[in-house]
């Protein structure tokens, strides 16, 4: 059954122990999600309060679709009369907490899994610090195994781009000044080479910016719950890296040749 419901997740209860982690760049398959859900539900009593849902947004209106399990959730999405591909989900939420009737020491435990396009967030709370550490550690291991390699945080990548662009610009300008100071004749003789150096520096700067966009895409979380879908290898970043290396090599050889030719 598909219907919109208010955001009525159980509030974070007062706990002695709480742990949380955020990850980006996760490429989650149905098997990965099933393992995470099974681990999250482990040790909870049958009367535990479980909420599984996804949100579909159309025309600025968000509709939350609930299911008792992942299978029921997917079936509800397919049956929903909402725009968009029914076989595509980009967000998933599961929360599980002990029933108010559960006796100690099992009472007051809470696990939440949030899968969004920007990140995966897992929150674990409970009275027993050992249980919290074990549960958050197991869930983290599952999601870390789905994380793509060679990604950077936005802050680190921005710093790298700024430093690289600054260095390349300084190299280009310094080369012009050095050759002009050494010999005006050499400067005019190698003006084509100098122009090539400037063009190569510009290409490297542009490549770095494009690589930043590719890195941003790699940081996105993908949720693939339909078995027919297969993950496609993203070659864009590898192509950009190869372009950067080749261009930098040409730039280095060009500078050495320009400075070494009399």
KABEL-V844653 format. One record per pair of residues at least 6 apart in sequence whose C-alpha atoms are under 6 Angstrom apart, sorted by the first residue. I is the first residue (numbers start at 0). J is the second residue. Records with the same first field share a line. If there is no record, write none. Layout:
I: J  J
//
This chain:
0: 75
1: 64  75  79
3: 62  63
14: 125  126
15: 126
16: 124  125  128
17: 123  124
18: 122  123
19: 121  122
20: 120  121
21: 119  120
22: 118  119
23: 118  218
24: 146  147  217  218  219  220
25: 145  146  220
26: 145  220  221
27: 145  222  223
28: 223  224
29: 224
46: 98
47: 96  97  98
48: 95  96  98
49: 94  95
50: 93  94
51: 65  66  92  93
52: 64  65  92
53: 63  64  90  91
54: 62  63
55: 61  62
66: 72
76: 85
77: 85
89: 116  222
90: 114  115
91: 113  114
92: 112  113
93: 111  112
94: 110  111
95: 109  110
96: 108  109
97: 106  107  108
107: 125
108: 124  125
109: 123  124
110: 122  123
111: 121  122
112: 120  121
113: 119  120
116: 219  220
117: 219  220
118: 220
164: 204
167: 200
171: 197
178: 186
179: 186
213: 236
//
